[in-house]
Amino acid sequence: MVKVALYVRLEAKSGKEADVESFLRGGLAIVEEEPATTAWFAIKMGPSTFGIFDAFPDEAGRQAHLTGRVAAALMAKAGELLAQPPSIEKVDVLAAKLP
């Protein structure tokens, strides 16, 4: 069961769209190693707009993810890849259907 989540909006710098997409695809292998990351989605919402939605069973899981390898890698690459800092929103999950 998931109770909390993160919604992260990313705006790629002009010419860096493919690099952001590649970065997000590569993040999957890292989050697969996070037991408290119940669901993780890398999404593309437009030509230069991307996002991450991930869900966790509790606040401890969300915090572990925020201090984990993907978050660290994103912050390290943000200046190079993104037009502005990532917009990170903590959200509550009201209902979910998972496999």
C-alpha positions as CSV (number, residue, x, y, z in Angstrom):
1,M,0.0,0.0,0.0
2,V,1.2,3.5,-0.8
3,K,0.4,6.5,1.3
4,V,2.8,9.3,0.2
5,A,4.4,10.2,-3.1
6,L,6.6,12.8,-4.9
7,Y,5.8,14.7,-8.1
8,V,8.9,16.2,-9.7
9,R,8.6,18.5,-12.7
10,L,11.7,18.9,-14.9
11,E,12.2,21.4,-17.7
12,A,15.2,20.5,-19.9
13,K,17.5,23.2,-21.2
14,S,17.3,23.7,-25.0
15,G,19.3,21.0,-26.7
16,K,19.4,18.8,-23.6
17,E,16.1,17.1,-24.0
18,A,17.6,13.7,-25.1
19,D,20.1,13.9,-22.2
20,V,17.3,14.4,-19.7
21,E,15.4,11.5,-21.2
22,S,18.5,9.3,-21.0
23,F,19.1,10.3,-17.4
24,L,15.5,9.4,-16.5
25,R,15.7,6.0,-18.2
26,G,18.9,5.3,-16.4
27,G,17.3,6.1,-13.0
28,L,15.2,3.0,-13.2
29,A,18.0,0.6,-12.3
30,I,18.9,2.7,-9.3
31,V,15.3,2.9,-7.8
32,E,14.8,-0.8,-8.4
33,E,17.3,-1.2,-5.5
34,E,15.1,0.9,-3.2
35,P,12.8,-1.4,-1.3
36,A,10.5,1.5,-0.1
37,T,10.0,2.9,-3.6
38,T,6.8,1.0,-4.4
39,A,6.2,2.7,-7.7
40,W,8.4,4.9,-9.9
41,F,7.5,6.6,-13.2
42,A,9.7,8.7,-15.4
43,I,7.4,10.7,-17.7
44,K,7.5,13.0,-20.7
45,M,4.8,15.7,-20.8
46,G,6.0,17.7,-23.8
47,P,9.1,18.3,-26.0
48,S,11.2,19.7,-23.1
49,T,9.0,18.9,-20.0
50,F,9.6,15.8,-18.0
51,G,8.6,14.5,-14.7
52,I,9.0,11.8,-12.0
53,F,6.2,10.4,-10.0
54,D,7.1,7.9,-7.3
55,A,5.1,6.4,-4.4
56,F,6.0,5.1,-1.0
57,P,4.3,3.3,1.9
58,D,5.3,5.9,4.4
59,E,7.3,9.1,5.1
60,A,10.4,7.1,6.0
61,G,10.5,5.6,2.5
62,R,10.0,8.9,0.9
63,Q,12.8,10.5,2.9
64,A,15.1,7.6,2.0
65,H,14.4,8.2,-1.6
66,L,15.0,12.0,-1.3
67,T,18.4,11.3,0.2
68,G,19.2,8.4,-2.1
69,R,21.3,8.0,-5.2
70,V,18.8,9.2,-7.9
71,A,18.1,12.4,-6.0
72,A,21.8,13.0,-5.6
73,A,22.5,12.4,-9.2
74,L,19.6,14.6,-10.3
75,M,20.9,17.5,-8.2
76,A,24.4,17.0,-9.5
77,K,23.2,17.2,-13.1
78,A,20.5,19.8,-12.7
79,G,22.7,22.8,-13.6
80,E,23.9,21.1,-16.8
81,L,20.6,19.6,-17.9
82,L,17.7,21.7,-16.6
83,A,16.5,25.2,-17.5
84,Q,15.5,25.7,-13.8
85,P,15.8,23.8,-10.6
86,P,13.5,20.7,-10.3
87,S,10.1,21.4,-8.8
88,I,9.6,18.8,-6.1
89,E,6.2,18.4,-4.5
90,K,5.4,16.1,-1.6
91,V,1.9,14.7,-2.1
92,D,-0.4,12.3,-0.3
93,V,-1.9,9.3,-2.1
94,L,-5.6,9.1,-1.7
95,A,-6.2,5.9,-3.6
96,A,-4.0,3.6,-5.8
97,K,-4.2,0.4,-7.9
98,L,-0.9,-1.4,-8.1
99,P,-0.1,-4.9,-9.4
